[in-house]
Amino acid sequence: MSRKIVFTSGKGGVGKTTITASLGLILAKNGYRVLLVDGDIGLNNLDVITGVEDLIVFDLIDVLSGNCRLNQALVESPLSTNLFVLPCIHSLSSGVVSSQKLKDAINGVDGLFDYIFIDCPAGVELSFHRAVSIAEEAVIIVNPSISSVRDADKVIGLLKSYNLNSISLIVNRIRGDLVLSNEMYSASEIASTLKIALLGVIPEEDIMLKGLTDTPSESQKALKIISKTLSGKSAKHYDYLKKYSGFWGSIRKELRKIL
């Protein structure tokens, strides 16, 4: 049986799609078969991030409209032979997509993959419920801001109405220097506020990486740790405070303020 996990957030712009795709790629490179499902109908960009936008013949809407079989719409990512994408790029006609149709389609490949990740649209509209209905587990992505945490709390309330095996949290774009100076909530404080388990943390970085990359970075280190936790091989979290602790850490913290 596949582990079907929906990645969601209370608001857009928190890095949800990039994290979903990045974790899928890391697991795929570690030998797991991973399917990424683009559940963000209308504002999709999972195909671009995974490098399959020019390889698409059929998509999710074609499957649900009966124009093709599900396996015809799956696109193997050039980034890994174990990573597949079910894209969604067509405009919708009314009534094409229903939760049951989508669930039946995904159940058709259950067991062919170790993981099925559903990239859920932000917010709590119909498309959110459609994406969550497929899943057995949920991961919420938040930034360490009051608005992001508040919106995530609303999403958690809705997720609890589903029969999910687990709901966990990833805190993205956290800054250790600001946490140590009490200018930003810590990851543990956010998890405690939301009353869900902390799956992992990802630090904010000054560089912007386009798409998915193997370029060494603190974010990549953090994502690899999360992938191990997700697959049950570790229970650690990335230490986002270490860089700013001690004598040299205090210097880095002061330099970051200046720069």
C-alpha positions in Angstrom: 0.0 0.0 0.0 1.2 3.5 -0.8 1.5 6.1 1.9 -0.8 8.9 0.7 0.2 12.2 2.2 -1.3 15.6 1.5 0.9 18.7 1.8 -1.2 21.8 2.7 -1.0 25.2 4.2 -3.3 27.9 5.5 -2.0 30.5 3.0 0.0 30.6 -0.2 3.6 31.6 -0.5 5.0 29.4 2.3 7.0 27.1 0.0 4.5 24.2 0.0 5.0 23.0 -3.6 8.8 23.3 -3.5 8.9 21.3 -0.3 6.5 18.6 -1.6 8.5 18.2 -4.8 11.9 18.3 -3.0 11.0 15.6 -0.5 9.6 13.5 -3.3 12.9 13.8 -5.2 15.0 13.0 -2.2 13.0 9.9 -1.4 13.1 8.9 -5.1 16.9 9.1 -5.2 17.0 6.9 -2.1 15.2 4.2 -3.9 11.5 4.8 -3.1 8.9 5.1 -5.9 7.2 8.4 -5.5 4.1 9.9 -7.3 3.5 13.7 -7.0 -0.1 14.6 -7.7 -0.8 18.2 -8.6 -4.0 19.0 -6.7 -3.7 22.7 -7.2 -6.2 22.9 -10.1 -6.0 26.2 -11.8 -2.8 27.5 -10.2 -0.6 24.5 -10.8 3.2 24.7 -11.0 4.3 21.3 -9.9 5.1 20.4 -13.5 7.5 23.3 -13.9 9.3 22.6 -10.6 9.9 18.9 -11.5 10.9 19.7 -15.1 8.1 17.8 -16.8 6.2 20.7 -18.3 7.3 19.9 -21.9 6.7 16.2 -21.5 3.0 16.3 -20.7 0.6 14.6 -23.2 -2.4 13.9 -20.8 -3.1 15.3 -17.4 -5.4 14.8 -14.4 -8.4 16.5 -16.1 -8.0 14.1 -19.0 -8.1 11.2 -16.6 -11.1 12.4 -14.8 -12.9 13.3 -18.0 -12.3 9.7 -19.3 -10.0 10.8 -22.2 -7.2 8.6 -21.0 -6.1 6.0 -18.4 -4.3 7.2 -15.3 -1.0 5.5 -16.3 -1.1 7.4 -19.6 -1.1 10.7 -17.7 1.9 9.9 -15.4 5.1 11.6 -16.4 8.5 10.4 -15.3 10.6 13.2 -14.1 14.0 13.6 -15.7 15.3 14.2 -12.2 14.9 10.6 -11.1 13.6 7.3 -12.6 11.6 6.8 -9.4 9.8 10.1 -9.5 6.5 10.5 -11.4 4.2 13.4 -11.7 0.4 13.5 -12.3 0.1 17.0 -13.7 -3.0 19.2 -14.0 -2.7 21.9 -16.6 -6.0 22.1 -18.5 -8.7 24.6 -17.8 -11.7 23.0 -16.1 -15.2 22.6 -17.3 -17.9 22.5 -14.6 -18.5 19.2 -12.9 -15.4 17.4 -14.2 -13.7 17.0 -10.9 -15.3 15.4 -7.9 -13.6 14.1 -4.7 -14.8 10.6 -5.4 -13.6 10.6 -9.0 -10.2 11.8 -7.9 -10.0 9.2 -5.1 -11.0 6.4 -7.4 -8.3 7.4 -9.9 -5.5 7.5 -7.2 -6.7 4.3 -5.7 -6.0 2.7 -9.1 -2.3 3.1 -8.6 -2.2 2.3 -4.9 0.6 -0.1 -4.3 2.6 0.8 -7.4 4.3 3.6 -5.4 5.8 3.8 -1.9 4.6 7.4 -1.5 1.9 9.4 -3.1 2.3 13.1 -2.3 -0.7 15.4 -3.0 0.2 19.1 -3.5 -2.9 20.7 -2.0 -3.9 24.3 -2.9 -3.7 26.8 -0.1 -6.8 27.8 1.7 -9.9 25.8 2.6 -12.0 25.9 -0.6 -13.5 22.9 -2.5 -10.2 22.0 -4.0 -8.7 21.7 -0.5 -11.3 19.1 0.5 -10.9 17.3 -2.8 -7.2 16.9 -2.2 -7.5 15.9 1.4 -10.1 13.3 0.6 -7.4 11.2 -1.1 -4.9 11.3 1.8 -4.3 9.2 4.8 -1.8 11.6 6.3 -1.4 15.4 6.3 1.7 17.7 6.5 1.0 21.4 7.1 3.6 23.9 6.0 3.9 27.2 7.9 6.2 30.2 8.1 7.0 31.5 11.6 4.6 34.4 11.3 1.4 35.1 13.2 -0.8 35.1 10.1 0.6 31.9 8.8 0.2 30.1 12.1 -3.3 31.4 12.5 -4.3 30.2 9.1 -2.7 26.9 9.7 -4.8 26.5 12.9 -7.9 26.9 10.8 -6.7 24.2 8.4 -5.9 21.8 11.2 -9.5 22.1 12.5 -10.8 21.0 9.1 -8.2 18.2 8.8 -9.3 16.8 12.1 -12.8 16.2 10.6 -11.1 13.6 8.3 -10.1 10.2 9.3 -6.4 10.8 8.9 -3.7 8.7 10.5 -1.5 11.6 11.3 -1.2 15.4 11.0 2.3 16.9 11.3 4.1 20.2 10.8 7.0 21.6 8.8 8.2 25.1 9.8 9.8 26.7 6.7 12.0 29.8 6.5 12.9 30.0 10.1 15.8 32.2 11.3 17.9 31.0 14.2 19.2 34.5 14.9 15.8 36.0 15.2 14.6 33.1 17.4 17.5 33.5 19.8 16.8 37.3 20.0 13.1 36.5 20.7 12.0 38.3 17.5 10.6 35.1 15.9 8.6 32.2 17.3 10.6 29.0 17.6 9.6 25.8 15.8 8.7 24.1 19.1 6.5 27.1 20.1 4.7 26.9 16.8 4.1 23.2 17.2 2.9 23.6 20.8 0.5 26.4 19.7 -0.9 24.3 16.9 -0.9 21.1 19.1 0.5 18.9 16.4 3.8 17.0 16.0 6.8 18.7 14.5 8.0 16.8 11.5 10.9 19.2 10.6 12.2 22.7 10.2 13.8 24.4 7.2 15.9 27.5 7.6 15.6 30.7 5.6 18.5 31.3 3.3 19.7 34.4 1.5 20.0 32.6 -1.9 17.1 31.7 -4.1 17.2 28.3 -5.9 15.2 27.8 -9.1 13.3 24.5 -9.1 14.8 21.5 -7.5 18.6 21.3 -7.1 21.3 19.2 -5.5 23.3 22.4 -4.7 24.6 22.0 -1.2 22.7 24.3 1.1 21.3 24.4 4.6 17.8 23.9 3.2 18.9 20.8 1.4 20.4 19.4 4.6 17.1 20.2 6.4 15.0 18.5 3.7 17.2 15.4 3.8 16.7 15.1 7.6 12.9 15.5 7.1 12.9 12.8 4.5 14.6 10.4 6.9 12.1 11.3 9.6 9.2 10.8 7.2 10.5 7.3 6.2 11.1 6.3 9.8 14.9 6.3 9.7 15.4 9.2 12.0 13.7 11.3 14.6 16.0 14.3 14.4 15.3 17.9 13.4 17.6 20.3 11.7 19.4 22.4 14.3 18.6 25.9 13.0 20.1 27.5 16.2 23.6 26.0 16.1 24.9 28.4 13.5 24.1 31.3 15.8 25.2 29.8 19.1 28.5 30.3 20.9 31.1 33.0 20.3 31.3 32.7 16.5 27.5 32.3 16.3 27.0 35.6 18.0 29.3 37.3 15.5 27.3 35.7 12.6 24.1 36.9 14.3 25.4 40.5 14.5 26.7 40.4 10.9 23.4 39.2 9.6 21.7 42.2 11.2 24.1 44.5 9.5 23.8 42.8 6.1 
